[in-house]
Structures are given as structure tokens and as C-alpha cells.
């Protein structure tokens, strides 16, 4: 291989300057203002009067930090392709859980006939049509039920009707045996009345109020048994007045809020009044008690049958009158049992309606739903019994 040509050989072959790296001569600077003169200084100050102040010399890193001090943090590079699951989990960590997609609507839309409108969903087959008649199968939250347009009336149902019929027949059978035999089921009726009324008003536990009402009922029973038959009603009214005064005094000594105190006073007075009024079965004629209690039992049982409302009310009242005629024929009441049975049936349906008001619970159905029909019929049994007897 021939040796690399030296400078002499290169110069002989190529002209001078081909193999030299010479920078071009700088151009002459343009003439500028003479800064040594005062006028030039004034012009420069006027031109730079509204420019921001120069921060001065400093390290490059410090100047960069000052320029980017208020910028948001850089999120960093995108997640690598080999970790898609981790990146997706970090991005959706605070999102709510997503329910699994149901392919049923897609299949239903695919199977829809060609003539149907596109995108119009059809109601599922298991949905019931909207109704304002109310749902009597279960007790629901009052606010939710009112928002859904449901009725506040929930009837006690067949279980409480069977218990009411059993207690009514027990009263009718015990009355045929005498006042002291009637006292046993009557005390049970008064206890159910006192407890059920407080729970129907949403006041639970209310042990003092229930005990006070039940004590008034026992005092009324003792007063009726202590006086003659002609003064039985006076004993009941006197006990009722004394218990209202006692309840008022006890509520005035309470340290509760005025609204709560008034609400408790009304509930206590009403509970005591209903429990004391039940003593009318003791003051009434035993034959009238037998007819009236049997009529209440039949009316409540027929009302619980699955019939339309108007038909159920009419059939139950007719059944109560028929029971009064049937049982009255076996006692000294006679044909007057129809009027007594009809009056007792009307009072029983009123008490049953009261026990069904304002979304009652199962406990209300088993206490107030059982006791109120019989308790409401006690004054009618006493008054009509004296008329037809």
C-alpha cells in the first residue's frame, strides 16, 4: 500500500486552501447608538422602562427551578405496555364498582320483531302495573310508601281476625256463666287494649303509660262489681274521670318538651279511656254481652275474607246482624238481637279500621287489631242491651 501523501504531494495535486478549515471572516457590526453619550442612555432607558427586571446572573439549575416553581408536577412517562393491568387498576381505584353487563336486553332487542320501534325498551314481564290501591302484604316505611303512592291503611289480616273471634266467643261463653267468669277474658282484653293503643301511636316502650291504663281498667272492674247493676255506668264514668285527672297530674310533673308532653298526655288518656270502657261488658246484661260478643266475632272474621271492600263490609254487617238474631233467639234478647248485633258489628269495623291506620306493625295487629273491635263495641253492647232487654 503506498504511503499517505504528505503536505508537499497534496499541494502539488490540489490548490492551496482545499484541505484547510478556515472560518469565514466575520461581518462588520452595524453601527449602533453611542452609549457613551447621555442621549443614548436616555433612549435605552425609555425603551426598556416597561420590561420586567432582570433576575441577574445565577446558576442554570437555580434559574430553571425559579421558572418552574409554580408549574404542576409532571405525571411522568406513560405506563409500559407490559403492565396494562396495573395501570388500569391505578386509574380506576376510586371509581364505584361496575355491575356486570347483562346480555339479556341485547338478546331481547335482537329477538324483537322488525316492526317494533328501534331503541324502545319493553317492560319486563315480572313487573306489575302501577297502582294506587296500596300493598297490604307487608308493612313498609311510611316515607317510602307515601312517595310510592301507597295507602296508609294495612288491615290486620286473618290471624288477628281469628284471635278476635276466639276472644269474642270466649267472652260470649263466659258471660253466660256469670260476671266473675266474664272477668277472666275481660282482663286479657283490657291489657291488649292498653298495650296496643300505645304501640299504634308509635310510643314504645311506654311501660308507665300501659301500667297506668291497665290499673285504671282494673279499678273500673272493681267499681262495677262493687255497686249494683243500675249504677254500673256511673262507676265506669267516675273511674274514667278520676284517671284522666291522675294522668294529667302525672304529665304535668314530667320534664319532657311541651309537644312531647302533650302527645304523651293524649295517648295516655285515650289508652286509659279505652281500657276502662271495656268494663262496660261487666255492667251490661249478660245476655246482651253474649249476643254482642258473638256478633263482633262473626263480623271481624267475615271482614278478613278476601272480598272487595264494599262487599266485605256489607257481608260482615249482615253476618253480625244474623249472628245477633241467632244468638238472641237462644237468650232472653230475642229478635232484638238483630239490632244489637248490627250495632256491635258497626263498632267492631270502626275499631278494626283504627287498628289498620298509618302503616301498623305486626305487633299492632296482634294487640290493637285484636282488642279494638271488642273494646269499641262495649258501649254499644251496654246501651243497646238495656234498650232491647
For each residue, the residues with C-beta under 8 A, 3 or more apart:
1:
2:
3:
4:
5: 9 10 13
6: 9 10
7: 10 11
8: 11 12
9: 5 6 12 13
10: 5 6 7 13 14 19
11: 7 8 14 16
12: 8 9
13: 5 9 10
14: 10 11 18 19
15: 18
16: 11 20
17: 20 22
18: 14 15
19: 10 14
20: 16 17
21:
22: 17
23:
24:
25:
26:
27:
28:
29: 32
30:
31:
32: 29
33: 37 40 43 44
34: 37 40
35: 40 41 44
36: 40
37: 33 34 40 41
38: 41 42
39: 42 43
40: 33 34 35 36 37 43 44
41: 35 37 38 44 45
42: 38 39 45 46
43: 33 39 40 46 47
44: 33 35 40 41 47 48
45: 41 42 48 49
46: 42 43 49
47: 43 44
48: 44 45 51
49: 45 46
50:
51: 48
52:
53:
54:
55: 58 63 66
56:
57:
58: 55 62 63
59: 62 63
60: 63 64
61: 64 65
62: 58 59 65 66
63: 55 58 59 60 66 67
64: 60 61 67 68
65: 61 62 68 69
66: 55 62 63 69
67: 63 64
68: 64 65 71
69: 65 66
70:
71: 68
72:
73:
74:
75:
76:
77:
78:
79: 83 84 86 87
80: 83
81: 84
82:
83: 79 80 86 87
84: 79 81 87 88
85: 88 89
86: 79 83 89 90
87: 79 83 84 90 91
88: 84 85 91 92
89: 85 86 92 93
90: 86 87 93
91: 87 88
92: 88 89 95
93: 89 90
94:
95: 92 98
96:
97:
98: 95
99:
100:
101:
102: 105
103: 106 107
104: 107 108
105: 102 108 109 121
106: 103 109 110
107: 103 104 110 111
108: 104 105 111 112 122
109: 105 106 112 121
110: 106 107
111: 107 108
112: 108 109 116 122
113: 116
114:
115:
116: 112 113 120
117: 120
118:
119:
120: 116 117
121: 105 109
122: 108 112
123: 127
124: 127
125:
126:
127: 123 124
128: 131
129:
130:
131: 128 134
132: 149 150 151
133: 151
134: 131 150 151 153 154
135: 138 140 145 150
136: 151 154 155 157
137:
138: 135
139: 154 359 360 361 362
140: 135 144 145 150 359
141: 144 145 359
142: 145 146 152 358 359
143: 146 147
144: 140 141 147 148
145: 135 140 141 142 148 150 152 359
146: 142 143 149 150 152
147: 143 144
148: 144 145
149: 132 146
150: 132 134 135 140 145 146
151: 132 133 134 136 154
152: 142 145 146 357 358 359
153: 134 353 356 357
154: 134 136 139 151 356 359 360
155: 136 304 352 356
156: 159 160 161 304 352 355 356 360 364 365 369 370
157: 136 160 161 304 365 369
158: 161 162 304
159: 156 162 163 365 366
160: 156 157 163 164 355 365 366 369 370
161: 156 157 158 164 165 300 301 303 304
162: 158 159 165 166 301 304
163: 159 160 166 167 366 370
164: 160 161 167 168 296 297 300 301 369 370 373 374
165: 161 162 168 169 297 298 300 301
166: 162 163 169 170 297
167: 163 164 170 171 185 188 189 297 370 374
168: 164 165 171 172 293 294 296 297 300 374
169: 165 166 172 173 293 294 297
170: 166 167 173 174 185
171: 167 168 174 175 182 185 186 189 281 289 293 374
172: 168 169 175 176 289 290 291 293 294 297 327
173: 169 170 176 177 290
174: 170 171 177 181 182 184 185
175: 171 172 178 181 182 281 286 287 289 290 293
176: 172 173 286 290
177: 173 174 181 182
178: 175 181 182 286
179: 182 183 225 282 286
180: 183
181: 174 175 177 178 184
182: 171 174 175 177 178 179 185 186 281 282 286 289
183: 179 180 186 187 221 225 282
184: 174 181 187 188
185: 167 170 171 174 182 188 189
186: 171 182 183 189 190 221 278 279 281 282
187: 183 184 190 191 217 218 221
188: 167 184 185 191 192
189: 167 171 185 186 192 193 278 371 374 375
190: 186 187 193 194 214 217 218 221 275 278 279
191: 187 188 194 195 214 217 275
192: 188 189 195 196 367 368 370 371
193: 189 190 196 197 213 217 271 274 275 278 368 371 372 375
194: 190 191 197 198 209 210 213 214 217 271 272 274 275
195: 191 192 198 199 210 367
196: 192 193 199 200 355 364 367 368 369 370 371 372
197: 193 194 200 201 213 267 270 271 274 368 372
198: 194 195 201 203 204 206 209 210 213 267 271
199: 195 196 202 203 204 361 363 364 367 368
200: 196 197 354 355 357 358 360 364 368
201: 197 198 263 267
202: 199
203: 198 199 206 209 263 264 267
204: 198 199
205:
206: 198 203 209 210 264 267
207: 210 211
208: 211 212
209: 194 198 203 206 212 213 264 267 268 271
210: 194 195 198 206 207 213 214 271
211: 207 208 214 215
212: 208 209 215 216 243 246 247 250 268 272
213: 193 194 197 198 209 210 216 217 243 268 271 272 274 275
214: 190 191 194 210 211 217 218 275
215: 211 212 218 219
216: 212 213 219 220 239 240 243 272 275 276
217: 187 190 191 193 194 213 214 220 221 272 275 276 278 279
218: 187 190 214 215 221 222
219: 215 216 222 223 239 243
220: 216 217 223 224 235 236 239 240 275 276 279
221: 183 186 187 190 217 218 224 225 279 282
222: 218 219 225 226
223: 219 220 226 227 235 236 238 239 279
224: 220 221 227 232 235 236 279 282 283
225: 179 183 221 222 282
226: 222 223 235
227: 223 224 231 232 234 235
228: 231 232
229: 232 283
230:
231: 227 228 234 235
232: 224 227 228 229 235 236 280 282 283 284 382
233: 236 237 280 283 382
234: 227 231 237 238
235: 220 223 224 226 227 231 232 238 239 283
236: 220 223 224 232 233 239 240 276 277 279 280 283
237: 233 234 240 241
238: 223 234 235 241 242
239: 216 219 220 223 235 236 242 243 276 279
240: 216 220 236 237 243 244 272 273 276 277
241: 237 238 244 245
242: 238 239 245 246
243: 212 213 216 219 239 240 246 247 272 273 276
244: 240 241 247 248 269 272 273
245: 241 242 248 249
246: 212 242 243 249 250
247: 212 243 244 250 251 265 268 269 272
248: 244 245 251 252 265 269
249: 245 246 252 253
250: 212 246 247 253 254 268
251: 247 248 254 261 264 265 268
252: 248 249
253: 249 250
254: 250 251 261 264
255:
256: 260 261 264
257: 260 261
258: 261 262
259: 262 263
260: 256 257 263 264
261: 251 254 256 257 258 264 265
262: 258 259 265 266
263: 201 203 259 260 266 267
264: 203 206 209 251 254 256 260 261 267 268
265: 247 248 251 261 262 268 269
266: 262 263 269 270
267: 197 198 201 203 206 209 263 264 270 271
268: 209 212 213 247 250 251 264 265 271 272
269: 244 247 248 265 266 272 273
270: 197 266 267 273 274
271: 193 194 197 198 209 210 213 267 268 274 275
272: 194 212 213 216 217 240 243 244 247 268 269 275 276
273: 240 243 244 269 270 276 277
274: 193 194 197 213 270 271 277 278 372 375
275: 190 191 193 194 213 214 216 217 220 271 272 278 375
276: 216 217 220 236 239 240 243 272 273 279
277: 236 240 273 274 280 375 378 379
278: 186 189 190 193 217 274 275 281 374 375 378
279: 186 190 217 220 221 223 224 236 239 276 282 283 378
280: 232 233 236 277 283 284 378 379 381 382
281: 171 175 182 186 278 284 289 293 378 381 382
282: 179 182 183 186 221 224 225 232 279
283: 224 229 232 233 235 236 279 280 382
284: 232 280 281 288 289 292 378 381 382 385 386
285: 288 289 385 386 389
286: 175 176 178 179 182 289 290
287: 175 290 291 331 332 333 385 389
288: 284 285 291 292 333 340 381 382 384 385 386 388 389
289: 171 172 175 182 281 284 285 286 292 293 381 385
290: 172 173 175 176 286 287 293 294 327 331
291: 172 287 288 294 295 323 324 327 328 331 333 337 340 341 344 381 385
292: 284 288 289 295 296 324 340 341 343 344 377 380 381 384 385
293: 168 169 171 172 175 281 289 290 296 297 344 374 377 381
294: 168 169 172 290 291 297 298 323 324 327 341
295: 291 292 298 299 320 321 323 324 327 337 340 341 342 344 345 348 377
296: 164 168 292 293 299 300 320 344 345 347 348 373 374 377
297: 164 165 166 167 168 169 172 293 294 300 301 323
298: 165 294 295 301 302 316 319 320 322 323 345
299: 295 296 302 303 316 317 319 320 323 344 345 348 349 373
300: 161 164 165 168 296 297 303 304 316 348 349 352 373
301: 161 162 164 165 297 298 304 305
302: 298 299 305 312 315 316 319
303: 161 299 300 312 313 316 349 352
304: 155 156 157 158 161 162 300 301
305: 301 302 312 315
306:
307: 311 312 315
308: 311 312
309: 312 313
310: 313 314
311: 307 308 314 315
312: 302 303 305 307 308 309 315 316
313: 303 309 310 316 317 349
314: 310 311 317 318
315: 302 305 307 311 312 318 319
316: 298 299 300 302 303 312 313 319 320 345 349
317: 299 313 314 320 321 342 345 346 349
318: 314 315 321 322
319: 298 299 302 315 316 322 323 345
320: 295 296 298 299 316 317 323 324 341 342 344 345 346 348
321: 295 317 318 324 325 338 339 341 342 345
322: 298 318 319 325 326 338 341
323: 291 294 295 297 298 299 319 320 326 327 341
324: 291 292 294 295 320 321 327 328 333 337 338 339 340 341 342 344
325: 321 322 328 329 335 337 338 341
326: 322 323 329 330 337
327: 172 290 291 294 295 323 324 330 331 333 337 341
328: 291 324 325 331 333 334 335 336 337 338 340 341
329: 325 326 334 335 337
330: 326 327
331: 287 290 291 327 328 334 337
332: 287 389
333: 287 288 291 324 327 328 336 337 340 385 388 389
334: 328 329 331 337 388
335: 325 328 329 338
336: 328 333 339 340 384 387 388 389
337: 291 295 324 325 326 327 328 329 331 333 334 340 341 388
338: 321 322 324 325 328 335 341 342
339: 321 324 336 342 343 384 387 388
340: 288 291 292 295 324 328 333 336 337 343 344 380 381 384 385 388
341: 291 292 294 295 320 321 322 323 324 325 327 328 337 338 344 345
342: 295 317 320 321 324 338 339 345 346
343: 292 339 340 346 347 377 380 384
344: 291 292 293 295 296 299 320 324 340 341 347 348 377 380 381 384
345: 295 296 298 299 316 317 319 320 321 341 342 348 349
346: 317 320 342 343 349 350 380
347: 296 343 344 350 351 373 376 377 379 380
348: 295 296 299 300 320 344 345 351 352 373 374 376 377
349: 299 300 303 313 316 317 345 346 352 353 373
350: 346 347 353 354 376
351: 347 348 354 355 372 373 374 375 376 377
352: 155 156 300 303 348 349 355 356 369 372 373
353: 153 349 350 356 357
354: 200 350 351 357 368 372 376
355: 156 160 196 200 351 352 360 364 365 368 369 372 373
356: 153 154 155 156 352 353 360 369
357: 152 153 200 353 354 360
358: 142 152 200
359: 139 140 141 142 145 152 154
360: 139 154 156 200 355 356 357 364 365 368 369
361: 139 199 364 365
362: 139 365 366
363: 199 366 367
364: 156 196 199 200 355 360 361 367 368 369
365: 156 157 159 160 355 360 361 362 368 369 370
366: 159 160 163 362 363 369 370
367: 192 195 196 199 363 364 370 371
368: 192 193 196 197 199 200 354 355 360 364 365 371 372
369: 156 157 160 164 196 352 355 356 360 364 365 366 372
370: 156 160 163 164 167 192 196 365 366 367 373 374
371: 189 192 193 196 367 368 374 375
372: 193 196 197 274 351 352 354 355 368 369 375 376
373: 164 296 299 300 347 348 349 351 352 355 370 376 377
374: 164 167 168 171 189 278 293 296 348 351 370 371 377 378
375: 189 193 274 275 277 278 351 371 372 378
376: 347 348 350 351 354 372 373 379 380
377: 292 293 295 296 343 344 347 348 351 373 374 380 381
378: 277 278 279 280 281 284 374 375 381 382
379: 277 280 347 376 382 383
380: 292 340 343 344 346 347 376 377 383 384
381: 280 281 284 288 289 291 292 293 340 344 377 378 384 385
382: 232 233 280 281 283 284 288 378 379 385 386
383: 379 380 386 387
384: 288 292 336 339 340 343 344 380 381 387 388
385: 284 285 287 288 289 291 292 333 340 381 382 388 389
386: 284 285 288 382 383 389
387: 336 339 383 384
388: 288 333 334 336 337 339 340 384 385
389: 285 287 288 332 333 336 385 386
